[in-house]
Each structure stands twice: as C-alpha cells, then as structure tokens.
C-alpha cells in the first residue's frame, strides 16, 4: 500500500466479498502488526541520535580504560626491567670484588 487513502477502498472491497470471520481476523492482525512496525520505526528514528551519542561515550570510556591499563602495564614492565638491571649490576659488582 503506497498511501493510506487506499485502505478505505480495500476495506470496502473486502467487506463486499463477505469474507469468513477467520479471514477478517487475519486482515486485522496483519494491519495491527504493520501499524506496530510503523510506530516502532518512528520511535527508533526519533531516539537514534540519543542512543548513538551514548554508545560513542561508552566506546570512548572503554578506549580510555584500555589506554590506562596499557600505561600501567608498560610502567610495571619498566620497573621490573630496572629491578632486573639493578640485580645484574649488583651481581657484577660482587663478582668483581671477589675476583680482585
């Protein structure tokens, strides 16, 4: 159906054919589902800018959290490397003292 104006002639034509009760119920159910789909699409269209901005904020927060975790990890690796260097340096000094 391209326009709503076609619905009234269609309804008159269906009623002129004297359809069974089950067929009328089927037509009504289909019409209600179509109307429900239109309403849902309108609500989605109206609300989509708000949900898109909230998703963007959530993604930015997740990226910031990952960056912070990566920074902490690299800092921990640097500290571990410094400790390892200190241990190696102290071993080297102790071996020099014993050797001389």
Secondary structure, DSSP 8 states (H G I E B T S, - for coil): ---THHHHHHHHHHHHTT--HHHHHHHHHHHHHHHHHHHHHHHHHHHHHHHHHHHHHHHHHHHHHHHHHHHHHHHHHHHHHHHHHHHHHHHHHHHHHHH-
